[in-house]
Amino acid sequence: MKIKKNITKVKTSATLAINEKSKNLESKGKEIYKFGLGQSPFPVPKIVEKELKKNAHQKDYLNVEGLEQLRIEVAKYHQKKNQYNYTKDNIIIGPGSKELIFQIQLVLKCDLLLPSPSWVSYEPQAKILNKKIHWLKTSAKSNWHLESQTLEKFCKKYPKKQKLLILNSPNNPSGTSHNKLKELAQVAKKYKIIIISDEIYAELDFLGKYKSISHYYPEGTIISSGLSKWCGAGGWRIGTMIFPKKLIFIKKYIKVIASETFTSVSAPIQYAAIKAYSENHSDYLKKSRKVLHQISLYIHKKLTSIGVECQKTEGGFYILCDFNKIIHDKNIISSEKLCQTVLQHINFAMLPGSNFGIKKSSLITRLAFVDFDGKKALTVVRLNKKFTDEEIRIYFPKIYIGIGKLISWLSNH
């Protein structure tokens, strides 16, 4: 029995692979500075955690689309955030937004458009499905986001292709926000492009503003979200997909496939998630954003001081770093080689830009700054006060030491 050729070319998700490698090295007694996997360091809000315990007895299969009361609350939440009249019938609940994005790619007969860089899993999912992928270039000048003229140029070149565009803002891997969504929406609307707006980091925008392309193109935008990033519940595996009225037919087929694959999301988790969407978590979110913002500024300050080029993070917990001007070691010819070398020499784990669609020869990497005690951080952060370097050293020791080791290593290369 043979394996399909397209499957053999797909590797384990880069983010999960670096996490497994880091844990393996730790098991051998090494101190690893984990800037690879992007996992929220903060605890699940107490009221949500308590609700999970309360509903541990729930054992029945739930509706394939998701628990009705949860879908009602998700619809209310996105009505407010995305400024569109969603109802429970626009919503489907899945075992993580990653699975739901894959299923949309599965049911739609179209080419996939991805800004370069994009999250590591969009492209492999398309490869699994033998879907045609088109990378659309961005740059540091555009804050690593797709510009409307780039999209228009592609659409004029391929006018007859059915197109699915996946956007992610605040962005993984750059940590930046797309600030020209209106212009991009106009082009998407003109060429009838379906958009998946991956808003998993939207609540972690440092300014507390919920920005979405659905504000300008609701009829063609599917919203992907969940609890993994803002709510610290990545391991719970619960995601949401919200369809506008014109695209509700897609949801119909997602439901069919869900019924034959994952059946429904864990019952206790769905009951607990109601509290995540119905309660006020503003204090938790303000403190989370503050902590992440302060750490991002510290890393940006330290790295740019020695010549590393990077945009300031605007949301989430990533920063994209360009080492091309300061790496002079001729043996380091790719971002992958750079990451391997740094991990080998100073136990600092980060991901190469090539995992995100950036050309391999460019020495650009992604750092995820989550290697700290999130529970403790929420107790020491003050909304009206910045962390000093000394406080970074005390409260975020792995961040402080890790960045220090990276800077020391770079200074000799």
C-alpha positions as CSV (number, residue, x, y, z in Angstrom):
1,M,0.0,0.0,0.0
2,K,1.5,3.4,-1.0
3,I,1.1,6.8,0.5
4,K,-0.2,9.6,-1.7
5,K,2.8,11.7,-3.0
6,N,1.3,15.0,-1.9
7,I,1.0,13.7,1.7
8,T,4.6,12.5,1.8
9,K,5.8,16.0,1.1
10,V,3.9,17.4,4.2
11,K,5.9,17.6,7.4
12,T,4.8,17.9,11.0
13,S,3.6,21.5,11.8
14,A,6.7,23.6,12.4
15,T,5.4,25.1,15.6
16,L,4.5,21.7,17.1
17,A,7.8,20.3,15.9
18,I,9.9,22.9,17.7
19,N,7.9,22.5,20.8
20,E,8.5,18.7,20.8
21,K,12.2,19.3,20.1
22,S,12.5,21.8,22.9
23,K,10.8,19.4,25.4
24,N,13.1,16.6,24.3
25,L,16.2,18.7,24.9
26,E,14.8,19.7,28.3
27,S,14.3,16.1,29.2
28,K,18.1,15.7,28.7
29,G,18.8,18.3,31.2
30,K,19.3,21.3,28.9
31,E,17.9,24.8,29.8
32,I,16.0,25.8,26.6
33,Y,14.8,29.3,25.9
34,K,11.5,28.6,24.1
35,F,10.8,31.3,21.5
36,G,9.3,28.8,19.1
37,L,5.8,27.7,19.9
38,G,3.2,30.4,20.2
39,Q,1.1,29.3,23.1
40,S,-0.7,31.7,25.5
41,P,1.2,31.8,28.8
42,F,-1.9,33.1,30.7
43,P,-4.3,30.9,32.7
44,V,-7.8,30.4,31.6
45,P,-10.0,33.0,33.4
46,K,-11.2,31.5,36.7
47,I,-14.9,31.8,35.9
48,V,-14.4,29.8,32.7
49,E,-12.2,27.2,34.4
50,K,-14.8,26.9,37.2
51,E,-17.6,26.3,34.6
52,L,-15.5,23.5,33.0
53,K,-15.3,21.7,36.4
54,K,-19.0,22.3,37.0
55,N,-19.8,20.6,33.7
56,A,-17.4,17.7,33.8
57,H,-20.4,15.3,34.0
58,Q,-21.7,16.4,30.6
59,K,-21.1,13.3,28.4
60,D,-23.7,13.4,25.6
61,Y,-22.9,14.0,21.9
62,L,-23.9,17.6,21.1
63,N,-25.3,19.1,18.0
64,V,-22.8,18.8,15.1
65,E,-22.9,22.6,14.7
66,G,-22.3,23.1,18.4
67,L,-24.2,23.7,21.6
68,E,-27.2,26.1,20.9
69,Q,-26.6,28.4,23.8
70,L,-22.9,28.7,22.9
71,R,-23.7,29.5,19.3
72,I,-26.1,32.2,20.5
73,E,-23.4,33.8,22.7
74,V,-20.8,33.5,19.9
75,A,-23.2,35.3,17.6
76,K,-23.8,38.1,20.1
77,Y,-20.1,38.5,20.6
78,H,-19.4,38.7,16.8
79,Q,-22.4,40.9,16.1
80,K,-20.7,43.5,18.3
81,K,-17.1,42.9,17.2
82,N,-17.7,42.4,13.5
83,Q,-20.7,44.8,13.2
84,Y,-22.9,42.3,11.3
85,N,-26.2,40.7,12.2
86,Y,-25.1,37.1,12.9
87,T,-27.4,34.6,14.5
88,K,-26.8,31.1,15.9
89,D,-27.4,29.7,12.5
90,N,-24.3,31.5,11.1
91,I,-22.1,29.6,13.6
92,I,-20.3,26.3,13.7
93,I,-18.2,25.1,16.6
94,G,-15.2,22.9,15.9
95,P,-12.2,21.3,17.6
96,G,-9.9,24.3,17.1
97,S,-10.1,26.9,14.3
98,K,-7.3,25.0,12.5
99,E,-9.6,22.1,11.8
100,L,-12.4,24.4,10.6
101,I,-10.0,26.3,8.2
102,F,-8.9,22.9,6.8
103,Q,-12.5,21.9,6.2
104,I,-13.3,25.1,4.4
105,Q,-10.3,24.5,2.1
106,L,-11.6,21.0,1.6
107,V,-15.1,21.9,0.5
108,L,-14.2,24.9,-1.7
109,K,-13.1,24.3,-5.3
110,C,-10.7,27.2,-5.6
111,D,-7.1,28.4,-5.5
112,L,-5.6,29.5,-2.2
113,L,-4.1,33.0,-1.9
114,L,-1.6,33.6,0.9
115,P,0.3,36.7,1.9
116,S,4.0,36.0,2.4
117,P,4.5,35.6,5.4
118,S,1.5,33.6,6.7
119,W,0.8,31.1,9.5
120,V,2.6,27.8,9.1
121,S,-0.5,25.6,8.6
122,Y,-2.4,27.3,5.8
123,E,-0.1,26.1,3.1
124,P,0.3,22.5,4.3
125,Q,-3.4,22.1,4.6
126,A,-3.8,23.2,0.9
127,K,-1.0,20.8,-0.1
128,I,-2.8,17.9,1.6
129,L,-5.8,18.7,-0.5
130,N,-3.8,19.2,-3.7
131,K,-5.0,22.8,-3.9
132,K,-3.1,25.4,-6.0
133,I,-1.3,27.9,-3.8
134,H,-0.3,31.4,-4.8
135,W,2.0,33.4,-2.5
136,L,1.5,37.2,-2.6
137,K,4.5,39.2,-1.6
138,T,4.6,41.7,1.3
139,S,7.5,43.5,2.9
140,A,8.6,45.3,6.0
141,K,7.5,48.5,4.3
142,S,3.9,47.3,4.2
143,N,4.2,46.0,7.8
144,W,4.3,42.5,6.4
145,H,0.7,42.7,5.2
146,L,-0.9,42.3,1.8
147,E,-1.4,45.5,-0.1
148,S,-4.5,46.2,-2.2
149,Q,-2.5,46.8,-5.4
150,T,-0.7,43.5,-5.1
151,L,-4.0,41.7,-4.8
152,E,-5.5,43.7,-7.7
153,K,-2.5,42.9,-9.9
154,F,-2.9,39.1,-9.2
155,C,-6.7,39.2,-9.9
156,K,-6.1,41.0,-13.3
157,K,-3.6,38.3,-14.2
158,Y,-5.9,35.4,-13.2
159,P,-9.4,36.8,-13.6
160,K,-11.2,33.5,-14.1
161,K,-9.7,31.6,-11.1
162,Q,-12.0,31.0,-8.1
163,K,-10.1,32.5,-5.1
164,L,-9.9,32.0,-1.4
165,L,-7.8,34.4,0.6
166,I,-6.7,33.8,4.2
167,L,-5.9,36.9,6.2
168,N,-4.6,37.0,9.8
169,S,-4.4,40.2,11.8
170,P,-2.8,40.8,14.2
171,N,-0.5,38.6,12.3
172,N,1.4,35.4,13.0
173,P,4.4,35.6,12.4
174,S,4.9,39.4,12.3
175,G,2.8,40.5,15.3
176,T,1.7,43.5,13.2
177,S,-1.8,44.7,12.3
178,H,-3.2,45.3,8.9
179,N,-4.0,49.1,8.8
180,K,-5.4,49.3,5.3
181,L,-8.3,46.8,5.4
182,K,-10.8,49.1,3.7
183,E,-8.7,49.3,0.5
184,L,-8.1,45.6,0.5
185,A,-11.8,44.9,1.0
186,Q,-12.6,47.0,-2.0
187,V,-10.4,44.8,-4.3
188,A,-11.7,41.6,-2.7
189,K,-15.3,42.7,-3.3
190,K,-14.6,43.8,-6.9
191,Y,-13.3,40.4,-7.8
192,K,-15.7,38.4,-5.6
193,I,-12.9,36.8,-3.5
194,I,-14.0,34.8,-0.5
195,I,-11.9,35.7,2.6
196,I,-11.2,33.7,5.7
197,S,-10.4,36.4,8.3
198,D,-8.4,34.5,11.0
199,E,-9.1,36.7,14.0
200,I,-7.7,34.4,16.7
201,Y,-5.4,37.3,17.9
202,A,-7.9,40.1,17.5
203,E,-8.6,40.5,21.2
204,L,-4.9,40.8,21.8
205,D,-4.5,44.0,19.8
206,F,-2.5,46.2,22.1
207,L,-4.7,49.2,21.6
208,G,-7.8,47.1,22.5
209,K,-9.4,47.8,19.1
210,Y,-11.1,45.0,17.2
211,K,-10.1,45.4,13.6
212,S,-11.7,43.2,10.9
213,I,-12.0,43.3,7.1
214,S,-15.6,42.2,7.8
215,H,-16.3,45.8,8.7
216,Y,-15.9,46.7,5.0
217,Y,-16.7,43.4,3.3
218,P,-19.0,41.4,5.6
219,E,-20.8,39.5,2.8
220,G,-17.7,37.9,1.5
221,T,-15.8,37.3,4.8
222,I,-15.8,34.2,7.0
223,I,-14.6,34.8,10.5
224,S,-12.3,32.3,12.1
225,S,-11.7,32.5,15.9
226,G,-11.7,30.7,19.1
227,L,-10.4,30.6,22.7
228,S,-6.8,29.5,22.3
229,K,-5.0,32.8,22.3
230,W,-6.9,35.5,24.3
231,C,-8.4,33.0,26.7
232,G,-5.3,30.8,27.2
233,A,-7.3,27.7,26.3
234,G,-5.2,26.3,23.4
235,G,-5.3,22.7,24.7
236,W,-9.0,22.8,25.0
237,R,-9.3,22.7,21.2
238,I,-12.4,24.8,20.6
239,G,-12.7,27.1,17.6
240,T,-15.5,29.0,15.9
241,M,-16.4,29.8,12.3
242,I,-18.9,32.5,11.5
243,F,-20.5,32.7,8.0
244,P,-22.3,35.7,6.5
245,K,-25.7,35.1,5.0
246,K,-24.4,34.9,1.4
247,L,-21.9,32.1,2.4
248,I,-24.1,30.1,4.6
249,F,-24.2,27.4,1.9
250,I,-20.6,26.6,2.8
251,K,-21.5,26.0,6.4
252,K,-24.0,23.4,5.2
253,Y,-21.2,21.2,3.7
254,I,-18.8,21.9,6.7
255,K,-21.6,20.4,8.9
256,V,-21.8,17.3,6.7
257,I,-18.1,16.7,6.9
258,A,-18.0,17.4,10.6
259,S,-20.7,14.8,11.1
260,E,-18.5,12.2,9.4
261,T,-15.2,13.3,11.1
262,F,-15.1,14.9,14.6
263,T,-18.9,14.5,15.3
264,S,-18.9,17.4,17.8
265,V,-16.6,19.2,20.2
266,S,-16.2,17.9,23.8
267,A,-19.4,18.7,25.7
268,P,-17.9,20.0,29.0
269,I,-15.7,22.4,27.0
270,Q,-18.6,23.8,25.1
271,Y,-20.6,24.4,28.2
272,A,-17.6,26.2,29.8
273,A,-17.1,28.3,26.6
274,I,-20.4,30.0,27.2
275,K,-18.8,31.9,30.1
276,A,-15.9,32.9,27.9
277,Y,-18.3,34.6,25.4
278,S,-21.0,35.9,27.8
279,E,-19.0,37.3,30.7
280,N,-16.9,40.5,30.9
281,H,-13.2,39.7,30.7
282,S,-12.0,43.3,30.2
283,D,-9.6,43.4,33.2
284,Y,-8.0,40.1,32.2
285,L,-7.6,41.2,28.6
286,K,-6.2,44.7,29.5
287,K,-3.6,43.1,31.8
288,S,-2.7,40.4,29.2
289,R,-2.3,43.0,26.5
290,K,-0.2,45.2,28.8
291,V,2.2,42.4,29.7
292,L,2.6,41.3,26.1
293,H,3.1,44.8,24.9
294,Q,5.8,45.6,27.5
295,I,7.7,42.4,26.7
296,S,7.5,43.1,23.0
297,L,8.9,46.6,23.5
298,Y,11.8,45.3,25.6
299,I,12.7,42.7,22.9
300,H,12.4,45.3,20.1
301,K,14.6,47.7,22.0
302,K,17.3,45.2,22.7
303,L,17.5,43.6,19.3
304,T,17.3,46.8,17.2
305,S,20.0,48.3,19.4
306,I,22.5,45.9,17.8
307,G,21.2,46.2,14.2
308,V,18.5,43.6,14.0
309,E,15.6,44.9,11.9
310,C,12.1,44.3,13.1
311,Q,8.7,46.1,13.3
312,K,7.2,46.8,16.6
313,T,4.6,44.2,17.7
314,E,1.1,45.6,17.6
315,G,-0.8,42.6,19.0
316,G,-0.4,38.9,20.0
317,F,3.0,37.5,21.0
318,Y,5.3,37.4,18.0
319,I,8.0,39.5,16.5
320,L,9.6,38.9,13.0
321,C,13.3,39.6,13.1
322,D,15.6,40.3,10.1
323,F,19.2,39.3,10.8
324,N,20.5,39.8,7.2
325,K,22.6,42.9,8.0
326,I,24.3,41.5,11.1
327,I,25.0,37.8,10.4
328,H,28.4,37.5,8.6
329,D,29.0,33.8,9.1
330,K,29.2,32.3,5.5
331,N,28.0,28.9,6.8
332,I,24.7,30.4,7.7
333,I,23.0,30.5,4.3
334,S,19.3,30.1,5.3
335,S,16.9,31.0,8.1
336,E,16.6,27.3,8.9
337,K,20.4,27.0,9.3
338,L,20.3,30.1,11.5
339,C,17.7,28.6,13.8
340,Q,19.5,25.3,14.0
341,T,22.8,27.0,14.8
342,V,21.4,29.2,17.5
343,L,19.6,26.3,19.1
344,Q,22.8,24.2,19.1
345,H,25.0,26.9,20.5
346,I,22.8,28.8,23.0
347,N,19.7,26.6,23.4
348,F,17.5,29.4,22.0
349,A,14.5,28.0,20.0
350,M,12.9,30.1,17.3
351,L,11.4,29.4,13.9
352,P,12.8,30.2,10.4
353,G,10.9,32.6,8.2
354,S,10.9,29.9,5.5
355,N,8.2,28.1,7.5
356,F,6.0,31.1,6.9
357,G,6.5,31.5,3.2
358,I,9.6,33.8,3.3
359,K,12.4,32.8,0.9
360,K,14.8,30.4,2.5
361,S,17.9,32.5,1.9
362,S,16.6,35.4,3.8
363,L,17.8,35.4,7.4
364,I,14.4,36.2,8.9
365,T,13.0,34.4,11.9
366,R,10.0,34.5,14.2
367,L,10.3,34.9,17.9
368,A,7.3,34.0,20.2
369,F,7.7,35.7,23.6
370,V,5.6,33.5,25.8
371,D,8.2,31.7,27.9
372,F,7.1,33.1,31.3
373,D,4.7,32.6,34.2
374,G,1.5,34.2,32.9
375,K,-0.4,33.7,36.1
376,K,2.3,35.6,38.1
377,A,2.6,38.3,35.4
378,L,-1.1,39.2,35.7
379,T,-0.6,39.8,39.4
380,V,2.3,42.2,39.0
381,V,1.4,44.2,35.9
382,R,0.2,47.7,36.4
383,L,-1.9,49.3,33.6
384,N,-0.4,52.8,34.2
385,K,3.2,51.7,34.6
386,K,5.9,50.3,32.3
387,F,8.1,47.4,33.3
388,T,11.7,48.4,33.9
389,D,14.5,46.2,32.6
390,E,15.1,45.1,36.1
391,E,11.4,44.0,36.4
392,I,11.7,42.1,33.1
393,R,14.7,40.3,34.7
394,I,12.8,39.5,37.9
395,Y,9.3,38.6,36.5
396,F,10.3,37.2,33.0
397,P,13.7,35.6,33.6
398,K,13.6,33.2,30.6
399,I,12.8,36.2,28.3
400,Y,15.6,38.3,29.9
401,I,18.3,35.6,29.8
402,G,17.2,34.2,26.4
403,I,17.4,37.6,24.7
404,G,20.6,38.4,26.5
405,K,22.2,35.1,25.2
406,L,20.9,35.8,21.7
407,I,22.4,39.3,21.6
408,S,25.7,38.0,23.0
409,W,25.9,35.3,20.3
410,L,24.9,37.7,17.5
411,S,27.6,40.2,18.6
412,N,30.2,37.5,17.8
413,H,28.7,36.7,14.4
